Amino acid sequence: MRERGRNAAGPSYDMNDAEPPPRDWHSLDEAEQTALREAFGHYLDQLPPTCSLRAKIARFRHWLAAQGIDYRDDA
């Protein structure tokens, strides 16, 4: 039997298949974005604080990529 993985922010997929393409942040509904922001806040609690907006955006983008989400702040 094949194992199935589940991305917290996306649908199930077969782990033996290629990774699904990242989902666009702006295509997520408000509830999904809010849930991801809340989860990211818990992740941030483990990191040293920063005042740099660039660092904050980079952290958010990196964390979302691990969740299968593509974040571009230009839309």
PQR file of N, CA, C, O and H, with PARSE charges and radii, in Angstrom:
ATOM      1  N   MET A   1       0.844  -1.184   0.000 -0.4000 1.5000
ATOM      2  CA  MET A   1       0.000   0.000   0.000 -0.0000 2.0000
ATOM      3  C   MET A   1       0.885   1.242   0.000  0.5500 1.7000
ATOM      4  O   MET A   1       1.880   1.294   0.724 -0.5500 1.4000
ATOM      5  N   ARG A   2       0.541   2.215  -0.785 -0.4000 1.5000
ATOM      6  CA  ARG A   2       1.321   3.449  -0.879 -0.0000 2.0000
ATOM      7  C   ARG A   2       0.944   4.396   0.249  0.5500 1.7000
ATOM      8  O   ARG A   2      -0.221   4.507   0.632 -0.5500 1.4000
ATOM      9  H   ARG A   2      -0.267   2.173  -1.372  0.4000 1.0000
ATOM     10  N   GLU A   3       1.955   5.074   0.769 -0.4000 1.5000
ATOM     11  CA  GLU A   3       1.688   6.085   1.799 -0.0000 2.0000
ATOM     12  C   GLU A   3       1.134   7.329   1.148  0.5500 1.7000
ATOM     13  O   GLU A   3       1.470   7.665   0.012 -0.5500 1.4000
ATOM     14  H   GLU A   3       2.902   4.985   0.459  0.4000 1.0000
ATOM     15  N   ARG A   4       0.283   8.001   1.887 -0.4000 1.5000
ATOM     16  CA  ARG A   4      -0.261   9.261   1.398 -0.0000 2.0000
ATOM     17  C   ARG A   4       0.161  10.355   2.360  0.5500 1.7000
ATOM     18  O   ARG A   4       0.094  10.188   3.578 -0.5500 1.4000
ATOM     19  H   ARG A   4       0.011   7.728   2.809  0.4000 1.0000
ATOM     20  N   GLY A   5       0.599  11.482   1.801 -0.4000 1.5000
ATOM     21  CA  GLY A   5       1.001  12.621   2.623 -0.0000 2.0000
ATOM     22  C   GLY A   5      -0.078  13.681   2.585  0.5500 1.7000
ATOM     23  O   GLY A   5      -0.908  13.709   1.676 -0.5500 1.4000
ATOM     24  H   GLY A   5       0.653  11.618   0.812  0.4000 1.0000
ATOM     25  N   ARG A   6      -0.061  14.545   3.569 -0.4000 1.5000
ATOM     26  CA  ARG A   6      -1.022  15.644   3.586 -0.0000 2.0000
ATOM     27  C   ARG A   6      -0.286  16.902   3.961  0.5500 1.7000
ATOM     28  O   ARG A   6       0.347  16.979   5.013 -0.5500 1.4000
ATOM     29  H   ARG A   6       0.612  14.523   4.307  0.4000 1.0000
ATOM     30  N   ASN A   7      -0.374  17.881   3.099 -0.4000 1.5000
ATOM     31  CA  ASN A   7       0.174  19.200   3.373 -0.0000 2.0000
ATOM     32  C   ASN A   7      -0.888  19.935   4.170  0.5500 1.7000
ATOM     33  O   ASN A   7      -2.052  19.950   3.769 -0.5500 1.4000
ATOM     34  H   ASN A   7      -0.888  17.818   2.244  0.4000 1.0000
ATOM     35  N   ALA A   8      -0.519  20.545   5.290 -0.4000 1.5000
ATOM     36  CA  ALA A   8      -1.490  21.213   6.152 -0.0000 2.0000
ATOM     37  C   ALA A   8      -2.295  22.266   5.400  0.5500 1.7000
ATOM     38  O   ALA A   8      -3.427  22.564   5.782 -0.5500 1.4000
ATOM     39  H   ALA A   8       0.426  20.533   5.616  0.4000 1.0000
ATOM     40  N   ALA A   9      -1.740  22.823   4.355 -0.4000 1.5000
ATOM     41  CA  ALA A   9      -2.438  23.890   3.634 -0.0000 2.0000
ATOM     42  C   ALA A   9      -2.933  23.439   2.270  0.5500 1.7000
ATOM     43  O   ALA A   9      -3.377  24.270   1.477 -0.5500 1.4000
ATOM     44  H   ALA A   9      -0.821  22.581   4.045  0.4000 1.0000
ATOM     45  N   GLY A  10      -2.871  22.149   1.976 -0.4000 1.5000
ATOM     46  CA  GLY A  10      -3.253  21.714   0.642 -0.0000 2.0000
ATOM     47  C   GLY A  10      -3.840  20.314   0.637  0.5500 1.7000
ATOM     48  O   GLY A  10      -3.997  19.697   1.690 -0.5500 1.4000
ATOM     49  H   GLY A  10      -2.511  21.474   2.619  0.4000 1.0000
ATOM     50  N   PRO A  11      -4.161  19.819  -0.539 -0.5600 1.5000
ATOM     51  CA  PRO A  11      -4.786  18.510  -0.657  0.2800 2.0000
ATOM     52  C   PRO A  11      -3.789  17.374  -0.456  0.5500 1.7000
ATOM     53  O   PRO A  11      -2.576  17.585  -0.467 -0.5500 1.4000
ATOM     54  N   SER A  12      -4.325  16.156  -0.268 -0.4000 1.5000
ATOM     55  CA  SER A  12      -3.462  14.987  -0.163 -0.0000 2.0000
ATOM     56  C   SER A  12      -2.843  14.696  -1.518  0.5500 1.7000
ATOM     57  O   SER A  12      -3.381  15.069  -2.560 -0.5500 1.4000
ATOM     58  H   SER A  12      -5.310  15.985  -0.259  0.4000 1.0000
ATOM     59  N   TYR A  13      -1.724  14.037  -1.483 -0.4000 1.5000
ATOM     60  CA  TYR A  13      -1.080  13.618  -2.718 -0.0000 2.0000
ATOM     61  C   TYR A  13      -0.293  12.362  -2.434  0.5500 1.7000
ATOM     62  O   TYR A  13       0.064  12.089  -1.288 -0.5500 1.4000
ATOM     63  H   TYR A  13      -1.287  13.734  -0.636  0.4000 1.0000
ATOM     64  N   ASP A  14      -0.025  11.608  -3.459 -0.4000 1.5000
ATOM     65  CA  ASP A  14       0.732  10.382  -3.330 -0.0000 2.0000
ATOM     66  C   ASP A  14       2.204  10.737  -3.194  0.5500 1.7000
ATOM     67  O   ASP A  14       2.760  11.407  -4.064 -0.5500 1.4000
ATOM     68  H   ASP A  14      -0.316  11.829  -4.390  0.4000 1.0000
ATOM     69  N   MET A  15       2.843  10.297  -2.111 -0.4000 1.5000
ATOM     70  CA  MET A  15       4.230  10.673  -1.845 -0.0000 2.0000
ATOM     71  C   MET A  15       5.190  10.077  -2.868  0.5500 1.7000
ATOM     72  O   MET A  15       6.331  10.527  -2.969 -0.5500 1.4000
ATOM     73  H   MET A  15       2.391   9.753  -1.405  0.4000 1.0000
ATOM     74  N   ASN A  16       4.750   9.066  -3.634 -0.4000 1.5000
ATOM     75  CA  ASN A  16       5.602   8.482  -4.658 -0.0000 2.0000
ATOM     76  C   ASN A  16       5.536   9.276  -5.957  0.5500 1.7000
ATOM     77  O   ASN A  16       6.344   9.054  -6.858 -0.5500 1.4000
ATOM     78  H   ASN A  16       3.823   8.700  -3.551  0.4000 1.0000
ATOM     79  N   ASP A  17       4.603  10.179  -6.060 -0.4000 1.5000
ATOM     80  CA  ASP A  17       4.480  11.029  -7.237 -0.0000 2.0000
ATOM     81  C   ASP A  17       5.310  12.290  -7.033  0.5500 1.7000
ATOM     82  O   ASP A  17       5.792  12.559  -5.932 -0.5500 1.4000
ATOM     83  H   ASP A  17       3.947  10.359  -5.328  0.4000 1.0000
ATOM     84  N   ALA A  18       5.470  13.051  -8.093 -0.4000 1.5000
ATOM     85  CA  ALA A  18       6.182  14.329  -7.997 -0.0000 2.0000
ATOM     86  C   ALA A  18       5.415  15.270  -7.073  0.5500 1.7000
ATOM     87  O   ALA A  18       4.200  15.157  -6.911 -0.5500 1.4000
ATOM     88  H   ALA A  18       5.079  12.833  -8.987  0.4000 1.0000
ATOM     89  N   GLU A  19       6.147  16.194  -6.477 -0.4000 1.5000
ATOM     90  CA  GLU A  19       5.519  17.202  -5.621 -0.0000 2.0000
ATOM     91  C   GLU A  19       4.490  17.990  -6.427  0.5500 1.7000
ATOM     92  O   GLU A  19       4.731  18.317  -7.589 -0.5500 1.4000
ATOM     93  H   GLU A  19       7.134  16.286  -6.608  0.4000 1.0000
ATOM     94  N   PRO A  20       3.356  18.293  -5.822 -0.5600 1.5000
ATOM     95  CA  PRO A  20       2.391  19.122  -6.538  0.2800 2.0000
ATOM     96  C   PRO A  20       2.955  20.531  -6.701  0.5500 1.7000
ATOM     97  O   PRO A  20       3.788  20.962  -5.905 -0.5500 1.4000
ATOM     98  N   PRO A  21       2.508  21.241  -7.719 -0.5600 1.5000
ATOM     99  CA  PRO A  21       3.010  22.612  -7.883  0.2800 2.0000
ATOM    100  C   PRO A  21       2.560  23.472  -6.708  0.5500 1.7000
ATOM    101  O   PRO A  21       1.504  23.221  -6.127 -0.5500 1.4000
ATOM    102  N   PRO A  22       3.354  24.487  -6.353 -0.5600 1.5000
ATOM    103  CA  PRO A  22       2.945  25.350  -5.239  0.2800 2.0000
ATOM    104  C   PRO A  22       1.662  26.098  -5.573  0.5500 1.7000
ATOM    105  O   PRO A  22       1.410  26.450  -6.725 -0.5500 1.4000
ATOM    106  N   ARG A  23       0.868  26.329  -4.554 -0.4000 1.5000
ATOM    107  CA  ARG A  23      -0.368  27.095  -4.708 -0.0000 2.0000
ATOM    108  C   ARG A  23      -0.036  28.576  -4.536  0.5500 1.7000
ATOM    109  O   ARG A  23       0.813  28.935  -3.720 -0.5500 1.4000
ATOM    110  H   ARG A  23       1.072  26.042  -3.618  0.4000 1.0000
ATOM    111  N   ASP A  24      -0.690  29.413  -5.287 -0.4000 1.5000
ATOM    112  CA  ASP A  24      -0.466  30.851  -5.201 -0.0000 2.0000
ATOM    113  C   ASP A  24      -1.183  31.412  -3.970  0.5500 1.7000
ATOM    114  O   ASP A  24      -2.366  31.150  -3.754 -0.5500 1.4000
ATOM    115  H   ASP A  24      -1.380  29.122  -5.950  0.4000 1.0000
ATOM    116  N   TRP A  25      -0.450  32.186  -3.170 -0.4000 1.5000
ATOM    117  CA  TRP A  25      -1.006  32.779  -1.955 -0.0000 2.0000
ATOM    118  C   TRP A  25      -2.290  33.549  -2.241  0.5500 1.7000
ATOM    119  O   TRP A  25      -3.255  33.459  -1.481 -0.5500 1.4000
ATOM    120  H   TRP A  25       0.511  32.400  -3.346  0.4000 1.0000
ATOM    121  N   HIS A  26      -2.302  34.297  -3.326 -0.4000 1.5000
ATOM    122  CA  HIS A  26      -3.447  35.147  -3.628 -0.0000 2.0000
ATOM    123  C   HIS A  26      -4.654  34.360  -4.117  0.5500 1.7000
ATOM    124  O   HIS A  26      -5.745  34.918  -4.235 -0.5500 1.4000
ATOM    125  H   HIS A  26      -1.519  34.370  -3.944  0.4000 1.0000
ATOM    126  N   SER A  27      -4.477  33.065  -4.406 -0.4000 1.5000
ATOM    127  CA  SER A  27      -5.607  32.234  -4.816 -0.0000 2.0000
ATOM    128  C   SER A  27      -6.297  31.588  -3.609  0.5500 1.7000
ATOM    129  O   SER A  27      -7.372  31.004  -3.746 -0.5500 1.4000
ATOM    130  H   SER A  27      -3.591  32.612  -4.310  0.4000 1.0000
ATOM    131  N   LEU A  28      -5.680  31.691  -2.437 -0.4000 1.5000
ATOM    132  CA  LEU A  28      -6.268  31.112  -1.227 -0.0000 2.0000
ATOM    133  C   LEU A  28      -7.393  31.996  -0.717  0.5500 1.7000
ATOM    134  O   LEU A  28      -7.343  33.219  -0.845 -0.5500 1.4000
ATOM    135  H   LEU A  28      -4.807  32.165  -2.326  0.4000 1.0000
ATOM    136  N   ASP A  29      -8.404  31.369  -0.140 -0.4000 1.5000
ATOM    137  CA  ASP A  29      -9.482  32.186   0.419 -0.0000 2.0000
ATOM    138  C   ASP A  29      -9.044  32.774   1.762  0.5500 1.7000
ATOM    139  O   ASP A  29      -8.007  32.400   2.312 -0.5500 1.4000
ATOM    140  H   ASP A  29      -8.445  30.376  -0.036  0.4000 1.0000
ATOM    141  N   GLU A  30      -9.835  33.680   2.266 -0.4000 1.5000
ATOM    142  CA  GLU A  30      -9.482  34.415   3.488 -0.0000 2.0000
ATOM    143  C   GLU A  30      -9.257  33.477   4.674  0.5500 1.7000
ATOM    144  O   GLU A  30      -8.349  33.701   5.473 -0.5500 1.4000
ATOM    145  H   GLU A  30     -10.677  33.984   1.819  0.4000 1.0000
ATOM    146  N   ALA A  31     -10.070  32.439   4.794 -0.4000 1.5000
ATOM    147  CA  ALA A  31      -9.932  31.506   5.918 -0.0000 2.0000
ATOM    148  C   ALA A  31      -8.604  30.750   5.844  0.5500 1.7000
ATOM    149  O   ALA A  31      -7.950  30.549   6.868 -0.5500 1.4000
ATOM    150  H   ALA A  31     -10.808  32.257   4.145  0.4000 1.0000
ATOM    151  N   GLU A  32      -8.200  30.329   4.641 -0.4000 1.5000
ATOM    152  CA  GLU A  32      -6.919  29.638   4.485 -0.0000 2.0000
ATOM    153  C   GLU A  32      -5.758  30.565   4.806  0.5500 1.7000
ATOM    154  O   GLU A  32      -4.813  30.164   5.486 -0.5500 1.4000
ATOM    155  H   GLU A  32      -8.731  30.492   3.810  0.4000 1.0000
ATOM    156  N   GLN A  33      -5.819  31.802   4.322 -0.4000 1.5000
ATOM    157  CA  GLN A  33      -4.753  32.763   4.609 -0.0000 2.0000
ATOM    158  C   GLN A  33      -4.652  33.033   6.104  0.5500 1.7000
ATOM    159  O   GLN A  33      -3.554  33.110   6.655 -0.5500 1.4000
ATOM    160  H   GLN A  33      -6.586  32.128   3.769  0.4000 1.0000
ATOM    161  N   THR A  34      -5.796  33.176   6.754 -0.4000 1.5000
ATOM    162  CA  THR A  34      -5.798  33.443   8.194 -0.0000 2.0000
ATOM    163  C   THR A  34      -5.195  32.268   8.969  0.5500 1.7000
ATOM    164  O   THR A  34      -4.402  32.470   9.888 -0.5500 1.4000
ATOM    165  H   THR A  34      -6.688  33.114   6.307  0.4000 1.0000
ATOM    166  N   ALA A  35      -5.570  31.046   8.598 -0.4000 1.5000
ATOM    167  CA  ALA A  35      -5.032  29.859   9.277 -0.0000 2.0000
ATOM    168  C   ALA A  35      -3.517  29.769   9.089  0.5500 1.7000
ATOM    169  O   ALA A  35      -2.791  29.427  10.023 -0.5500 1.4000
ATOM    170  H   ALA A  35      -6.215  30.882   7.851  0.4000 1.0000
ATOM    171  N   LEU A  36      -3.047  30.073   7.892 -0.4000 1.5000
ATOM    172  CA  LEU A  36      -1.609  30.045   7.644 -0.0000 2.0000
ATOM    173  C   LEU A  36      -0.894  31.142   8.420  0.5500 1.7000
ATOM    174  O   LEU A  36       0.188  30.907   8.958 -0.5500 1.4000
ATOM    175  H   LEU A  36      -3.637  30.350   7.133  0.4000 1.0000
ATOM    176  N   ARG A  37      -1.473  32.326   8.489 -0.4000 1.5000
ATOM    177  CA  ARG A  37      -0.854  33.412   9.265 -0.0000 2.0000
ATOM    178  C   ARG A  37      -0.754  33.042  10.737  0.5500 1.7000
ATOM    179  O   ARG A  37       0.247  33.337  11.391 -0.5500 1.4000
ATOM    180  H   ARG A  37      -2.352  32.517   8.053  0.4000 1.0000
ATOM    181  N   GLU A  38      -1.798  32.394  11.258 -0.4000 1.5000
ATOM    182  CA  GLU A  38      -1.785  31.988  12.660 -0.0000 2.0000
ATOM    183  C   GLU A  38      -0.696  30.936  12.905  0.5500 1.7000
ATOM    184  O   GLU A  38       0.045  31.025  13.884 -0.5500 1.4000
ATOM    185  H   GLU A  38      -2.611  32.155  10.727  0.4000 1.0000
ATOM    186  N   ALA A  39      -0.600  29.950  12.022 -0.4000 1.5000
ATOM    187  CA  ALA A  39       0.433  28.919  12.156 -0.0000 2.0000
ATOM    188  C   ALA A  39       1.826  29.537  12.032  0.5500 1.7000
ATOM    189  O   ALA A  39       2.749  29.136  12.742 -0.5500 1.4000
ATOM    190  H   ALA A  39      -1.201  29.878  11.226  0.4000 1.0000
ATOM    191  N   PHE A  40       1.978  30.503  11.141 -0.4000 1.5000
ATOM    192  CA  PHE A  40       3.262  31.182  10.977 -0.0000 2.0000
ATOM    193  C   PHE A  40       3.632  31.935  12.256  0.5500 1.7000
ATOM    194  O   PHE A  40       4.801  31.971  12.639 -0.5500 1.4000
ATOM    195  H   PHE A  40       1.228  30.829  10.565  0.4000 1.0000
ATOM    196  N   GLY A  41       2.651  32.527  12.909 -0.4000 1.5000
ATOM    197  CA  GLY A  41       2.913  33.223  14.171 -0.0000 2.0000
ATOM    198  C   GLY A  41       3.511  32.301  15.216  0.5500 1.7000
ATOM    199  O   GLY A  41       4.405  32.699  15.963 -0.5500 1.4000
ATOM    200  H   GLY A  41       1.701  32.497  12.598  0.4000 1.0000
ATOM    201  N   HIS A  42       3.022  31.072  15.272 -0.4000 1.5000
ATOM    202  CA  HIS A  42       3.585  30.094  16.215 -0.0000 2.0000
ATOM    203  C   HIS A  42       5.018  29.738  15.823  0.5500 1.7000
ATOM    204  O   HIS A  42       5.877  29.555  16.686 -0.5500 1.4000
ATOM    205  H   HIS A  42       2.296  30.748  14.665  0.4000 1.0000
ATOM    206  N   TYR A  43       5.267  29.640  14.530 -0.4000 1.5000
ATOM    207  CA  TYR A  43       6.618  29.377  14.039 -0.0000 2.0000
ATOM    208  C   TYR A  43       7.551  30.533  14.419  0.5500 1.7000
ATOM    209  O   TYR A  43       8.682  30.307  14.849 -0.5500 1.4000
ATOM    210  H   TYR A  43       4.569  29.788  13.830  0.4000 1.0000
ATOM    211  N   LEU A  44       7.074  31.757  14.259 -0.4000 1.5000
ATOM    212  CA  LEU A  44       7.894  32.927  14.582 -0.0000 2.0000
ATOM    213  C   LEU A  44       8.296  32.980  16.051  0.5500 1.7000
ATOM    214  O   LEU A  44       9.354  33.509  16.392 -0.5500 1.4000
ATOM    215  H   LEU A  44       6.155  31.941  13.910  0.4000 1.0000
ATOM    216  N   ASP A  45       7.449  32.432  16.917 -0.4000 1.5000
ATOM    217  CA  ASP A  45       7.762  32.427  18.340 -0.0000 2.0000
ATOM    218  C   ASP A  45       9.071  31.698  18.632  0.5500 1.7000
ATOM    219  O   ASP A  45       9.678  31.901  19.683 -0.5500 1.4000
ATOM    220  H   ASP A  45       6.589  32.002  16.640  0.4000 1.0000
ATOM    221  N   GLN A  46       9.505  30.845  17.697 -0.4000 1.5000
ATOM    222  CA  GLN A  46      10.735  30.072  17.885 -0.0000 2.0000
ATOM    223  C   GLN A  46      11.961  30.801  17.348  0.5500 1.7000
ATOM    224  O   GLN A  46      13.085  30.356  17.580 -0.5500 1.4000
ATOM    225  H   GLN A  46       9.012  30.679  16.843  0.4000 1.0000
ATOM    226  N   LEU A  47      11.773  31.907  16.636 -0.4000 1.5000
ATOM    227  CA  LEU A  47      12.870  32.631  16.002 -0.0000 2.0000
ATOM    228  C   LEU A  47      13.204  33.906  16.769  0.5500 1.7000
ATOM    229  O   LEU A  47      12.364  34.438  17.495 -0.5500 1.4000
ATOM    230  H   LEU A  47      10.860  32.269  16.448  0.4000 1.0000
ATOM    231  N   PRO A  48      14.423  34.391  16.608 -0.5600 1.5000
ATOM    232  CA  PRO A  48      14.750  35.675  17.231  0.2800 2.0000
ATOM    233  C   PRO A  48      13.966  36.797  16.553  0.5500 1.7000
ATOM    234  O   PRO A  48      13.761  36.764  15.340 -0.5500 1.4000
ATOM    235  N   PRO A  49      13.531  37.779  17.321 -0.5600 1.5000
ATOM    236  CA  PRO A  49      12.764  38.875  16.731  0.2800 2.0000
ATOM    237  C   PRO A  49      13.599  39.720  15.772  0.5500 1.7000
ATOM    238  O   PRO A  49      14.824  39.777  15.877 -0.5500 1.4000
ATOM    239  N   THR A  50      12.915  40.371  14.843 -0.4000 1.5000
ATOM    240  CA  THR A  50      13.579  41.282  13.920 -0.0000 2.0000
ATOM    241  C   THR A  50      12.647  42.450  13.632  0.5500 1.7000
ATOM    242  O   THR A  50      11.425  42.304  13.652 -0.5500 1.4000
ATOM    243  H   THR A  50      11.920  40.325  14.759  0.4000 1.0000
ATOM    244  N   CYS A  51      13.225  43.587  13.368 -0.4000 1.5000
ATOM    245  CA  CYS A  51      12.447  44.759  12.957 -0.0000 2.0000
ATOM    246  C   CYS A  51      12.493  44.943  11.445  0.5500 1.7000
ATOM    247  O   CYS A  51      11.779  45.786  10.902 -0.5500 1.4000
ATOM    248  H   CYS A  51      14.217  43.706  13.351  0.4000 1.0000
ATOM    249  N   SER A  52      13.321  44.165  10.766 -0.4000 1.5000
ATOM    250  CA  SER A  52      13.504  44.300   9.333 -0.0000 2.0000
ATOM    251  C   SER A  52      12.300  43.755   8.567  0.5500 1.7000
ATOM    252  O   SER A  52      11.979  42.571   8.668 -0.5500 1.4000
ATOM    253  H   SER A  52      13.901  43.480  11.208  0.4000 1.0000
ATOM    254  N   LEU A  53      11.640  44.616   7.805 -0.4000 1.5000
ATOM    255  CA  LEU A  53      10.511  44.178   6.994 -0.0000 2.0000
ATOM    256  C   LEU A  53      10.965  43.162   5.951  0.5500 1.7000
ATOM    257  O   LEU A  53      10.261  42.190   5.678 -0.5500 1.4000
ATOM    258  H   LEU A  53      11.901  45.577   7.722  0.4000 1.0000
ATOM    259  N   ARG A  54      12.141  43.388   5.368 -0.4000 1.5000
ATOM    260  CA  ARG A  54      12.666  42.421   4.383 -0.0000 2.0000
ATOM    261  C   ARG A  54      12.853  41.044   5.010  0.5500 1.7000
ATOM    262  O   ARG A  54      12.506  40.030   4.405 -0.5500 1.4000
ATOM    263  H   ARG A  54      12.713  44.177   5.590  0.4000 1.0000
ATOM    264  N   ALA A  55      13.395  41.011   6.209 -0.4000 1.5000
ATOM    265  CA  ALA A  55      13.601  39.733   6.894 -0.0000 2.0000
ATOM    266  C   ALA A  55      12.263  39.073   7.208  0.5500 1.7000
ATOM    267  O   ALA A  55      12.125  37.857   7.077 -0.5500 1.4000
ATOM    268  H   ALA A  55      13.676  41.835   6.700  0.4000 1.0000
ATOM    269  N   LYS A  56      11.285  39.861   7.620 -0.4000 1.5000
ATOM    270  CA  LYS A  56       9.963  39.306   7.930 -0.0000 2.0000
ATOM    271  C   LYS A  56       9.317  38.708   6.691  0.5500 1.7000
ATOM    272  O   LYS A  56       8.745  37.620   6.756 -0.5500 1.4000
ATOM    273  H   LYS A  56      11.397  40.849   7.727  0.4000 1.0000
ATOM    274  N   ILE A  57       9.399  39.401   5.572 -0.4000 1.5000
ATOM    275  CA  ILE A  57       8.820  38.900   4.322 -0.0000 2.0000
ATOM    276  C   ILE A  57       9.569  37.651   3.863  0.5500 1.7000
ATOM    277  O   ILE A  57       8.951  36.684   3.418 -0.5500 1.4000
ATOM    278  H   ILE A  57       9.863  40.286   5.519  0.4000 1.0000
ATOM    279  N   ALA A  58      10.893  37.669   3.970 -0.4000 1.5000
ATOM    280  CA  ALA A  58      11.689  36.509   3.572 -0.0000 2.0000
ATOM    281  C   ALA A  58      11.344  35.287   4.424  0.5500 1.7000
ATOM    282  O   ALA A  58      11.228  34.178   3.901 -0.5500 1.4000
ATOM    283  H   ALA A  58      11.395  38.454   4.331  0.4000 1.0000
ATOM    284  N   ARG A  59      11.181  35.483   5.723 -0.4000 1.5000
ATOM    285  CA  ARG A  59      10.804  34.386   6.607 -0.0000 2.0000
ATOM    286  C   ARG A  59       9.439  33.835   6.233  0.5500 1.7000
ATOM    287  O   ARG A  59       9.245  32.621   6.175 -0.5500 1.4000
ATOM    288  H   ARG A  59      11.275  36.383   6.148  0.4000 1.0000
ATOM    289  N   PHE A  60       8.491  34.737   5.978 -0.4000 1.5000
ATOM    290  CA  PHE A  60       7.135  34.323   5.616 -0.0000 2.0000
ATOM    291  C   PHE A  60       7.159  33.547   4.306  0.5500 1.7000
ATOM    292  O   PHE A  60       6.547  32.485   4.202 -0.5500 1.4000
ATOM    293  H   PHE A  60       8.649  35.724   6.025  0.4000 1.0000
ATOM    294  N   ARG A  61       7.861  34.069   3.311 -0.4000 1.5000
ATOM    295  CA  ARG A  61       7.963  33.420   2.002 -0.0000 2.0000
ATOM    296  C   ARG A  61       8.595  32.028   2.141  0.5500 1.7000
ATOM    297  O   ARG A  61       8.099  31.059   1.566 -0.5500 1.4000
ATOM    298  H   ARG A  61       8.359  34.933   3.396  0.4000 1.0000
ATOM    299  N   HIS A  62       9.681  31.934   2.903 -0.4000 1.5000
ATOM    300  CA  HIS A  62      10.374  30.658   3.101 -0.0000 2.0000
ATOM    301  C   HIS A  62       9.464  29.656   3.810  0.5500 1.7000
ATOM    302  O   HIS A  62       9.382  28.498   3.402 -0.5500 1.4000
ATOM    303  H   HIS A  62      10.084  32.721   3.370  0.4000 1.0000
ATOM    304  N   TRP A  63       8.791  30.089   4.855 -0.4000 1.5000
ATOM    305  CA  TRP A  63       7.898  29.208   5.603 -0.0000 2.0000
ATOM    306  C   TRP A  63       6.731  28.745   4.735  0.5500 1.7000
ATOM    307  O   TRP A  63       6.367  27.570   4.756 -0.5500 1.4000
ATOM    308  H   TRP A  63       8.858  31.030   5.187  0.4000 1.0000
ATOM    309  N   LEU A  64       6.149  29.666   3.974 -0.4000 1.5000
ATOM    310  CA  LEU A  64       5.037  29.289   3.095 -0.0000 2.0000
ATOM    311  C   LEU A  64       5.480  28.294   2.032  0.5500 1.7000
ATOM    312  O   LEU A  64       4.726  27.383   1.690 -0.5500 1.4000
ATOM    313  H   LEU A  64       6.445  30.621   3.957  0.4000 1.0000
ATOM    314  N   ALA A  65       6.693  28.454   1.502 -0.4000 1.5000
ATOM    315  CA  ALA A  65       7.196  27.520   0.489 -0.0000 2.0000
ATOM    316  C   ALA A  65       7.216  26.094   1.045  0.5500 1.7000
ATOM    317  O   ALA A  65       6.905  25.140   0.333 -0.5500 1.4000
ATOM    318  H   ALA A  65       7.305  29.195   1.779  0.4000 1.0000
ATOM    319  N   ALA A  66       7.582  25.960   2.313 -0.4000 1.5000
ATOM    320  CA  ALA A  66       7.592  24.638   2.952 -0.0000 2.0000
ATOM    321  C   ALA A  66       6.178  24.084   3.116  0.5500 1.7000
ATOM    322  O   ALA A  66       5.994  22.879   3.283 -0.5500 1.4000
ATOM    323  H   ALA A  66       7.835  26.735   2.892  0.4000 1.0000
ATOM    324  N   GLN A  67       5.181  24.968   3.066 -0.4000 1.5000
ATOM    325  CA  GLN A  67       3.778  24.564   3.161 -0.0000 2.0000
ATOM    326  C   GLN A  67       3.161  24.337   1.779  0.5500 1.7000
ATOM    327  O   GLN A  67       1.986  23.988   1.668 -0.5500 1.4000
ATOM    328  H   GLN A  67       5.331  25.947   2.930  0.4000 1.0000
ATOM    329  N   GLY A  68       3.957  24.536   0.732 -0.4000 1.5000
ATOM    330  CA  GLY A  68       3.455  24.358  -0.628 -0.0000 2.0000
ATOM    331  C   GLY A  68       2.742  25.575  -1.170  0.5500 1.7000
ATOM    332  O   GLY A  68       1.890  25.465  -2.053 -0.5500 1.4000
ATOM    333  H   GLY A  68       4.912  24.819   0.822  0.4000 1.0000
ATOM    334  N   ILE A  69       3.093  26.748  -0.636 -0.4000 1.5000
ATOM    335  CA  ILE A  69       2.454  28.000  -1.047 -0.0000 2.0000
ATOM    336  C   ILE A  69       3.510  28.931  -1.632  0.5500 1.7000
ATOM    337  O   ILE A  69       4.589  29.098  -1.063 -0.5500 1.4000
ATOM    338  H   ILE A  69       3.785  26.837   0.080  0.4000 1.0000
ATOM    339  N   ASP A  70       3.186  29.538  -2.779 -0.4000 1.5000
ATOM    340  CA  ASP A  70       4.063  30.520  -3.407 -0.0000 2.0000
ATOM    341  C   ASP A  70       3.560  31.900  -3.017  0.5500 1.7000
ATOM    342  O   ASP A  70       2.433  32.267  -3.350 -0.5500 1.4000
ATOM    343  H   ASP A  70       2.310  29.402  -3.241  0.4000 1.0000
ATOM    344  N   TYR A  71       4.381  32.662  -2.320 -0.4000 1.5000
ATOM    345  CA  TYR A  71       3.992  34.008  -1.883 -0.0000 2.0000
ATOM    346  C   TYR A  71       4.795  35.052  -2.630  0.5500 1.7000
ATOM    347  O   TYR A  71       6.025  35.076  -2.569 -0.5500 1.4000
ATOM    348  H   TYR A  71       5.297  32.364  -2.050  0.4000 1.0000
ATOM    349  N   ARG A  72       4.093  35.899  -3.324 -0.4000 1.5000
ATOM    350  CA  ARG A  72       4.704  37.059  -3.982 -0.0000 2.0000
ATOM    351  C   ARG A  72       3.931  38.277  -3.498  0.5500 1.7000
ATOM    352  O   ARG A  72       2.709  38.344  -3.631 -0.5500 1.4000
ATOM    353  H   ARG A  72       3.095  35.879  -3.373  0.4000 1.0000
ATOM    354  N   ASP A  73       4.652  39.236  -2.937 -0.4000 1.5000
ATOM    355  CA  ASP A  73       3.988  40.418  -2.376 -0.0000 2.0000
ATOM    356  C   ASP A  73       3.732  41.497  -3.407  0.5500 1.7000
ATOM    357  O   ASP A  73       3.407  42.627  -3.044 -0.5500 1.4000
ATOM    358  H   ASP A  73       5.645  39.181  -2.828  0.4000 1.0000
ATOM    359  N   ASP A  74       3.873  41.174  -4.702 -0.4000 1.5000
ATOM    360  CA  ASP A  74       3.695  42.177  -5.750 -0.0000 2.0000
ATOM    361  C   ASP A  74       2.292  42.149  -6.357  0.5500 1.7000
ATOM    362  O   ASP A  74       2.006  42.930  -7.265 -0.5500 1.4000
ATOM    363  H   ASP A  74       4.137  40.256  -4.997  0.4000 1.0000
ATOM    364  N   ALA A  75       1.419  41.276  -5.882 -0.4000 1.5000
ATOM    365  CA  ALA A  75       0.078  41.188  -6.488 -0.0000 2.0000
ATOM    366  C   ALA A  75      -0.936  42.014  -5.738  0.5500 1.7000
ATOM    367  O   ALA A  75      -2.106  42.048  -6.116 -0.5500 1.4000
ATOM    368  H   ALA A  75       1.651  40.642  -5.144  0.4000 1.0000
TER
END
